[in-house]
Amino acid sequence: MADDENNENATTADKIVANGVTTVKLTADAVAADKLTADSVTGQKITALAGTAGKDDSDVSASGVLDLRPPSESLKAELCRLGLEYSSTDVAGVESWRDYQRGVLATFDQTGANVTVTDVKTNLSATLALTELKSVTRIDTMTAAD
């Protein structure tokens, strides 16, 4: 019971240790005091979580626009151009993009310099660098055969 009372009165600096995991309890007052406003964000660098960053220069512009598009000269921009969308990142850090309608899976290599594009129905694939991917105008698969 004493632990429950302590947890109810915890502040942002108080740590609660349960089963070897350390967590911090945030109170409504602490959250309200640190709440972001548009004015407090303008002009500050926005730092994305590891592996999810868009452009390195993703500053909020003076007009208040946050540009989350990938850099134009990137594998991600080319995958978007070809109609794929981000799907997931596995525990090893391998990022996957998909087009479910056409049955296309694209996975980045460990360096991020190449992407392997696969027809999920046939498991046929091609590994391409940025310059090669830029020249692709269409991806034909067995699922989307016209």
C-alpha positions, 0 to 999 in steps of 0.5 A, a space after each residue: 500500500 505504501 508503494 501505491 501511495 508513493 506512486 500516486 504522488 510521484 513527480 517527473 523526477 521520481 523513478 519507479 522500478 518494477 521488475 528491473 525496468 526503470 520508468 518515469 511517471 509523468 503527472 498532468 501538471 508536468 505534461 502541461 508545463 512542458 507542452 509544445 506550442 507552435 511558437 515554441 517549435 518554430 525555428 527549432 531543429 526537429 529530431 526524428 527517432 532513430 531510423 525514421 528521419 526524413 531530410 537532415 535539414 527538416 527544420 520548421 520553416 519561417 512559414 511554419 511548414 515541416 517538410 517530412 519528404 525524403 531528400 529528392 536524391 534518395 532511394 526512399 524518394 525513388 520508392 515513393 515515386 514508384 508507388 511503394 510505401 514504408 512498411 516496417 523495420 525489423 530488429 536487424 534494422 532492415 527497412 521494408 517498403 511495399 506495394 500490396 496491390 502489385 505484390 512488390 516488396 523492397 528491402 534496403 541492404 545493411 548499408 542503405 546504399 542498395 535496395 532489393 525489389 522483389 515480386 512476392 508471388 514469384 520471389 524474383 528480385 533485382 538489387 539496385 543502387 540509386 542510379 539504377 532505381 532512378 531509371 526504372 519507370 515501371 515495376 511489372 509483377 505477376 500480381 499486377 500483370 496487365 
